Amino acid sequence: KERLALEKEKKEKDAARQRKQEEWAKEQGLPYGGDLKKARAARDRKAIQVIMKAKKAQQEAKAAAEPDQRKGSKEGKEAAAAEENQEEAKHGGLLGDIKKEIEKRETLMKSEINPKS
C-alpha cells in the first residue's frame, strides 16, 4: 500500500511539473510547447535551438535568484559561512566567548597542578 501511495505521489508530482513546464513554454511562445523530444522527432533544428536557449535562460535566471541554493558551489559555501558568521555576531560571539572561557579554565588548572608557574 505504501509503495502504491509513493508511486501515486510521484506521478502527481511529475504531472504537476509537466503542467508547470507547459505553462512556462506557452508564456514564452516556444514551438512544440517547449518539448525538446517533439522538436527532435520533427527534426526541426530551429525549434530545438529556440527551446534550448529558452531553457538555458530559465536555468540561469533561477540560479541568479538563488545563488546560495546551488549544491556544492563555492558561492553557496561562502554564503553559508557568511550567514554563520552573522549568526555568531548576533549572539555576541558566543562561540568565541566559550573558547576563551575554556582557555582560562585550562590555564587555571595548569597553574594549580604546577604552583611554581
C-alpha positions as CSV (number, residue, x, y, z in Angstrom):
1,K,0.0,0.0,0.0
2,E,2.8,2.4,0.9
3,R,4.6,1.6,-2.4
4,L,1.4,2.4,-4.3
5,A,1.0,5.6,-2.4
6,L,4.5,6.7,-3.2
7,E,4.1,5.8,-6.9
8,K,0.9,7.8,-7.0
9,E,2.6,10.8,-5.3
10,K,5.5,10.6,-7.8
11,K,3.1,10.5,-10.7
12,E,1.2,13.5,-9.3
13,K,4.4,15.5,-8.9
14,D,5.6,14.6,-12.4
15,A,2.2,15.7,-13.8
16,A,2.4,19.0,-11.9
17,R,5.9,19.6,-13.1
18,Q,4.8,18.8,-16.7
19,R,1.9,21.3,-16.4
20,K,4.2,24.0,-15.0
21,Q,6.6,23.4,-17.8
22,E,3.9,23.6,-20.4
23,E,2.5,26.8,-18.9
24,W,6.0,28.3,-19.0
25,A,6.5,27.2,-22.6
26,K,3.2,28.7,-23.6
27,E,4.1,32.0,-21.9
28,Q,7.4,32.0,-23.8
29,G,5.7,31.2,-27.0
30,L,8.0,28.2,-27.6
31,P,7.4,25.8,-30.5
32,Y,6.2,22.3,-29.7
33,G,5.1,23.5,-26.3
34,G,8.7,23.6,-25.3
35,D,9.0,19.8,-25.7
36,L,12.5,19.1,-26.9
37,K,11.7,15.5,-27.8
38,K,8.9,16.5,-30.1
39,A,11.2,19.1,-31.8
40,R,13.9,16.5,-32.3
41,A,11.4,13.9,-33.6
42,A,10.3,16.5,-36.2
43,R,14.0,17.3,-36.9
44,D,13.2,21.0,-36.5
45,R,16.7,22.4,-35.8
46,K,15.5,26.0,-35.4
47,A,12.9,24.9,-32.8
48,I,15.5,22.8,-31.0
49,Q,17.8,25.9,-30.7
50,V,15.0,28.2,-29.6
51,I,13.9,25.7,-26.9
52,M,17.4,25.1,-25.6
53,K,18.2,28.8,-25.4
54,A,15.0,29.4,-23.5
55,K,15.6,26.6,-21.1
56,K,19.2,27.8,-20.5
57,A,18.0,31.3,-19.8
58,Q,15.4,29.9,-17.4
59,Q,18.1,28.0,-15.5
60,E,20.4,31.0,-15.4
61,A,17.7,33.2,-14.1
62,K,16.8,30.6,-11.4
63,A,20.5,30.3,-10.4
64,A,20.9,34.0,-10.2
65,A,17.8,34.3,-8.0
66,E,19.1,31.7,-5.6
67,P,22.9,31.6,-5.7
68,D,23.4,30.0,-2.3
69,Q,21.0,27.2,-3.1
70,R,23.3,25.6,-5.6
71,K,24.6,22.4,-4.0
72,G,28.3,22.2,-3.6
73,S,29.1,25.5,-5.3
74,K,31.8,27.8,-4.0
75,E,29.4,30.7,-3.8
76,G,26.9,28.6,-1.9
77,K,29.5,27.6,0.7
78,E,30.7,31.2,1.0
79,A,27.2,32.4,1.6
80,A,26.6,29.8,4.2
81,A,29.8,30.7,6.0
82,A,28.9,34.4,5.9
83,E,25.4,33.6,7.4
84,E,27.1,31.6,10.1
85,N,29.4,34.4,10.9
86,Q,26.5,36.8,11.1
87,E,24.6,34.5,13.4
88,E,27.7,34.3,15.7
89,A,28.0,38.1,15.7
90,K,24.3,38.4,16.6
91,H,24.8,36.2,19.7
92,G,27.7,38.3,20.9
93,G,30.3,35.9,19.6
94,L,29.1,33.2,21.9
95,L,31.4,30.6,20.4
96,G,34.4,32.9,20.9
97,D,33.4,33.5,24.5
98,I,33.1,29.8,25.2
99,K,36.6,29.2,23.7
100,K,38.0,32.0,25.9
101,E,36.4,30.5,29.0
102,I,37.8,27.1,28.2
103,E,41.3,28.6,27.8
104,K,41.0,30.4,31.1
105,R,40.0,27.2,32.9
106,E,42.7,25.2,31.3
107,T,45.3,27.8,32.4
108,L,43.9,27.8,35.9
109,M,44.0,24.0,36.1
110,K,47.6,24.0,34.9
111,S,48.6,26.6,37.5
112,E,47.0,24.5,40.2
113,I,48.9,21.5,39.1
114,N,52.2,23.4,38.8
115,P,52.1,26.1,41.5
116,K,55.5,27.4,40.5
117,S,54.3,28.7,37.2
